Amino acid sequence: MAITRPSVIAEIGCNHKGDMNIAKELISVAAAFCKVDYVKFQKRNNRVLLSLEEYNAPHPNPENSYGETYGAHREFLEFSVEQHVQLQRWCQEFHVGYSTSVWDIESAKEIASLKPAMIKVPSACNLNKEMLEFLCDHYEGEIHLSFGMTRQKEEEEIVSFFEAKNRAKDLVVYACTAGYPVPFKDVCLLEISRIRQAYLTRVKSVGFSGHHLGIAVDMAATVLGASWIERHFTLDRTWKGTDHAASLEPDGMRRLVRDVAVVAEALTYKPGEILDIEEVQRNKLKKNQIRWE
């Protein structure tokens, strides 16, 4: 029996460039052409997340900025909760799952009110106990959480927290290296095995969130047992913005979905010593050989 194909998430994040028309196109292409299972956006309250100094400072990479200050840049890329309602409707129209990463408790409250099937907690926010507590107490769907830039002691504290809240059965944790893009030597794929060994019996499942180039690594993640694969998605990797360079374009995402399905189907033992497909060849090619009897 082959393993189940990993569910694939196309993380749009802020790759829509603050444009709802581009966001709609990203949803439709990810759904119809790439055939992913989910698309994912982001929701942030920038006034909460950024200090006044950070908000008013120039973008550290001006060529990627959509505003005169970093705060203006972030606000330009931010969709309102009403816009997220429309994004969710488009996902329903194109038959693909809608989800969002939440970066603060106010954003968590807004997105939880939409009742998506899952909400993502990014690596940057996985120690925000107030936000995790709100999600555990007031949101009934799956909670997906990345372990990027997280110590193993903190991982244990996070999982134990969900167990204490009786929500570990709804928790999906991801092996992740937080970098954009991540060189292959820093992907550290065997973290999937470590996390599965430590937590698979305690959480719902284990996934892999990658920020590397290409799709070869994702095939290995499938072999190692990742139940979810999350990759950034864009229409054009040369577009202005921080995440585009570490994203997959449509054909890359399409091939990823296709290839992880093939790998998952192939990951099985022979159900018998000789398969039906082999029997014909055995009768043809071994008929004159000596029997070892």
C-alpha positions as CSV (number, residue, x, y, z in Angstrom):
1,M,0.0,0.0,0.0
2,A,1.5,3.3,-1.1
3,I,1.6,6.2,1.4
4,T,-0.8,9.1,1.1
5,R,0.5,12.0,-1.1
6,P,1.5,15.0,1.0
7,S,-0.9,17.9,0.9
8,V,0.8,20.8,-0.9
9,I,0.4,24.4,0.2
10,A,1.2,27.3,-2.2
11,E,2.2,30.1,0.1
12,I,1.3,33.3,-1.7
13,G,2.1,35.4,1.4
14,C,2.7,38.9,0.2
15,N,3.7,37.9,-3.4
16,H,0.5,39.5,-4.6
17,K,2.3,42.9,-4.4
18,G,-0.7,44.4,-2.6
19,D,-2.9,43.9,-5.6
20,M,-6.2,41.9,-5.3
21,N,-6.2,41.1,-9.0
22,I,-2.8,39.5,-8.8
23,A,-4.0,37.7,-5.7
24,K,-6.9,36.3,-7.6
25,E,-4.7,35.2,-10.5
26,L,-2.3,33.5,-8.0
27,I,-5.2,31.6,-6.5
28,S,-6.6,30.5,-9.9
29,V,-3.3,29.4,-11.3
30,A,-2.3,27.5,-8.1
31,A,-5.7,25.7,-8.1
32,A,-6.3,25.0,-11.8
33,F,-2.8,24.7,-13.3
34,C,-0.7,23.6,-10.3
35,K,-3.5,21.6,-8.6
36,V,-2.3,22.4,-5.0
37,D,-4.5,21.6,-2.0
38,Y,-4.2,25.0,-0.3
39,V,-3.1,28.5,-0.9
40,K,-1.9,30.6,2.0
41,F,-1.7,34.3,2.7
42,Q,-0.5,36.4,5.7
43,K,-2.2,38.7,8.1
44,R,-0.3,41.2,10.3
45,N,-1.0,44.2,12.5
46,N,2.1,46.2,11.7
47,R,1.5,48.8,14.4
48,V,1.7,46.0,16.9
49,L,4.6,44.0,15.4
50,L,6.9,46.9,14.7
51,S,8.3,49.5,17.1
52,L,7.8,53.1,16.1
53,E,11.5,53.2,15.1
54,E,11.1,50.1,12.9
55,Y,7.9,51.4,11.4
56,N,9.4,54.7,10.4
57,A,12.8,53.4,9.3
58,P,13.6,52.9,5.6
59,H,13.3,49.4,4.1
60,P,16.6,47.5,4.6
61,N,16.5,46.6,0.9
62,P,15.1,49.7,-0.8
63,E,14.9,47.9,-4.2
64,N,12.2,45.7,-2.7
65,S,10.2,48.4,-0.9
66,Y,6.6,49.4,-1.7
67,G,6.8,52.5,0.5
68,E,9.0,55.3,1.8
69,T,9.4,53.6,5.2
70,Y,9.4,49.9,6.2
71,G,6.0,50.5,7.9
72,A,4.5,52.0,4.8
73,H,5.9,49.1,2.8
74,R,4.3,46.6,5.1
75,E,0.9,48.4,5.1
76,F,0.9,48.5,1.3
77,L,1.2,44.7,1.2
78,E,-1.4,44.2,3.9
79,F,-5.0,43.1,3.0
80,S,-7.9,44.0,5.3
81,V,-10.1,41.3,6.8
82,E,-12.8,42.3,4.3
83,Q,-10.3,41.5,1.5
84,H,-9.5,38.2,3.1
85,V,-13.2,37.4,3.0
86,Q,-13.0,37.9,-0.8
87,L,-9.8,35.8,-1.0
88,Q,-11.7,33.0,0.8
89,R,-14.6,33.3,-1.7
90,W,-12.2,33.1,-4.6
91,C,-10.6,30.0,-3.1
92,Q,-14.1,28.4,-2.8
93,E,-14.8,29.4,-6.4
94,F,-11.6,27.8,-7.7
95,H,-12.0,24.7,-5.4
96,V,-8.8,25.2,-3.4
97,G,-8.3,25.5,0.4
98,Y,-7.9,29.0,1.9
99,S,-5.5,29.6,4.8
100,T,-3.5,32.5,6.3
101,S,-0.5,32.8,8.6
102,V,-1.3,35.1,11.5
103,W,1.5,37.2,13.1
104,D,-0.3,38.6,16.2
105,I,-3.3,38.1,18.3
106,E,-5.5,40.7,16.6
107,S,-4.8,39.1,13.2
108,A,-5.5,35.7,14.7
109,K,-8.9,36.9,15.9
110,E,-9.7,38.4,12.5
111,I,-8.8,35.3,10.6
112,A,-10.3,32.9,13.1
113,S,-13.6,34.7,12.5
114,L,-13.6,33.5,8.9
115,K,-13.4,29.9,10.2
116,P,-10.9,28.5,7.7
117,A,-10.1,24.8,7.9
118,M,-6.6,25.7,9.1
119,I,-4.5,28.6,10.4
120,K,-0.7,28.8,10.2
121,V,1.6,30.1,13.0
122,P,4.9,31.1,11.4
123,S,8.2,30.3,12.9
124,A,8.6,34.0,13.9
125,C,5.5,33.8,16.2
126,N,5.5,30.2,17.6
127,L,6.5,31.5,21.1
128,N,3.6,34.0,21.2
129,K,1.8,32.3,24.1
130,E,-1.1,34.8,24.1
131,M,-1.8,34.1,20.4
132,L,-1.4,30.3,20.8
133,E,-3.8,30.4,23.8
134,F,-6.4,32.4,21.8
135,L,-6.2,29.9,18.9
136,C,-6.5,26.9,21.2
137,D,-9.5,28.4,23.1
138,H,-11.4,30.1,20.3
139,Y,-10.5,28.5,17.0
140,E,-11.7,24.9,16.1
141,G,-9.7,24.1,13.0
142,E,-6.3,22.7,12.5
143,I,-3.4,24.8,13.8
144,H,-0.2,24.5,11.7
145,L,3.0,25.7,13.3
146,S,6.6,25.9,11.9
147,F,9.6,25.1,14.0
148,G,12.1,27.4,12.2
149,M,14.6,29.2,14.4
150,T,13.3,27.3,17.4
151,R,15.3,25.5,20.1
152,Q,14.4,21.8,20.8
153,K,13.5,22.8,24.4
154,E,11.1,25.4,23.0
155,E,9.6,22.8,20.6
156,E,8.8,20.6,23.6
157,E,7.3,23.5,25.4
158,I,5.0,24.3,22.5
159,V,3.8,20.7,22.0
160,S,3.3,20.3,25.8
161,F,1.2,23.6,25.8
162,F,-1.1,22.2,23.1
163,E,-1.4,18.9,25.0
164,A,-2.4,20.8,28.1
165,K,-5.0,22.6,26.1
166,N,-6.2,19.3,24.6
167,R,-5.5,20.6,21.1
168,A,-2.4,18.6,20.1
169,K,-4.8,16.4,18.1
170,D,-5.3,19.4,15.9
171,L,-1.6,20.5,15.7
172,V,0.6,20.0,12.6
173,V,4.2,20.9,13.1
174,Y,6.7,21.7,10.4
175,A,10.4,21.1,10.0
176,C,11.7,24.5,8.7
177,T,14.8,26.5,8.2
178,A,14.0,30.2,8.3
179,G,16.0,31.9,5.5
180,Y,15.2,33.3,2.1
181,P,16.4,31.5,0.1
182,V,18.0,28.7,2.1
183,P,21.2,27.0,0.7
184,F,20.8,23.2,0.5
185,K,23.4,22.6,3.2
186,D,21.1,24.4,5.6
187,V,17.8,22.7,4.7
188,C,18.6,19.9,7.1
189,L,16.0,17.5,5.9
190,L,16.7,14.9,8.5
191,E,14.9,17.3,11.0
192,I,11.7,15.8,9.5
193,S,12.8,12.4,10.9
194,R,13.8,13.8,14.2
195,I,10.5,15.7,14.7
196,R,8.5,12.7,13.6
197,Q,10.3,10.5,16.1
198,A,9.8,13.0,18.9
199,Y,6.2,14.1,18.2
200,L,4.3,12.1,15.6
201,T,2.5,10.2,18.3
202,R,1.7,13.4,20.1
203,V,0.5,15.7,17.3
204,K,-1.7,15.2,14.2
205,S,1.1,15.2,11.7
206,V,4.4,16.5,10.6
207,G,5.1,18.7,7.6
208,F,8.0,20.4,5.8
209,S,8.1,24.2,5.0
210,G,10.9,24.9,2.5
211,H,12.5,28.1,1.3
212,H,15.1,26.5,-0.9
213,L,15.5,26.5,-4.7
214,G,14.0,23.9,-7.0
215,I,11.9,20.9,-6.1
216,A,14.3,18.0,-5.6
217,V,14.4,18.5,-1.8
218,D,10.6,18.2,-1.6
219,M,10.8,14.7,-3.1
220,A,13.2,13.7,-0.3
221,A,10.9,15.3,2.2
222,T,8.1,13.1,0.9
223,V,10.3,10.0,1.3
224,L,11.1,11.1,4.9
225,G,7.4,11.1,5.7
226,A,6.3,14.8,5.5
227,S,2.5,14.9,5.4
228,W,2.4,18.5,4.3
229,I,4.7,20.4,2.0
230,E,4.6,24.2,1.9
231,R,6.4,26.3,-0.6
232,H,6.3,30.0,-1.5
233,F,4.5,30.7,-4.8
234,T,4.7,33.5,-7.3
235,L,3.9,34.3,-10.9
236,D,7.3,35.7,-11.6
237,R,10.5,35.2,-9.5
238,T,12.0,38.5,-10.8
239,W,9.2,40.6,-9.3
240,K,10.0,43.2,-6.6
241,G,9.8,41.8,-3.1
242,T,11.7,39.7,-0.6
243,D,10.1,36.3,-1.1
244,H,9.9,36.0,-4.9
245,A,13.5,34.7,-5.2
246,A,12.7,31.8,-2.9
247,S,9.4,31.0,-4.5
248,L,8.2,28.6,-7.2
249,E,6.7,29.8,-10.4
250,P,3.6,28.0,-11.8
251,D,5.4,25.3,-13.7
252,G,7.7,24.5,-10.8
253,M,4.7,24.2,-8.4
254,R,2.8,22.1,-10.9
255,R,5.8,19.7,-11.2
256,L,6.2,19.6,-7.4
257,V,2.5,18.5,-7.0
258,R,2.9,15.9,-9.8
259,D,6.2,14.5,-8.6
260,V,5.4,14.2,-4.9
261,A,2.3,12.2,-5.9
262,V,4.5,9.9,-8.0
263,V,7.1,9.5,-5.2
264,A,4.3,8.8,-2.7
265,E,2.8,6.1,-4.9
266,A,6.1,4.4,-5.4
267,L,6.9,4.3,-1.7
268,T,5.7,0.8,-1.0
269,Y,6.9,-2.8,-0.6
270,K,6.0,-5.5,-3.1
271,P,2.8,-7.1,-1.9
272,G,4.1,-10.5,-3.1
273,E,7.4,-12.0,-4.2
274,I,6.5,-11.6,-7.9
275,L,4.2,-8.9,-9.1
276,D,1.6,-9.5,-11.8
277,I,3.5,-7.1,-14.0
278,E,6.6,-9.3,-13.5
279,E,4.9,-12.6,-14.1
280,V,4.6,-12.2,-17.8
281,Q,8.3,-11.2,-18.1
282,R,9.4,-14.0,-15.8
283,N,7.6,-16.6,-18.0
284,K,9.1,-15.1,-21.1
285,L,12.7,-14.4,-20.0
286,K,13.4,-17.1,-17.4
287,K,11.7,-20.1,-19.1
288,N,14.9,-21.8,-20.2
289,Q,16.9,-21.2,-17.0
290,I,17.8,-23.9,-14.5
291,R,15.5,-24.2,-11.6
292,W,17.3,-24.2,-8.2
293,E,15.5,-27.1,-6.7
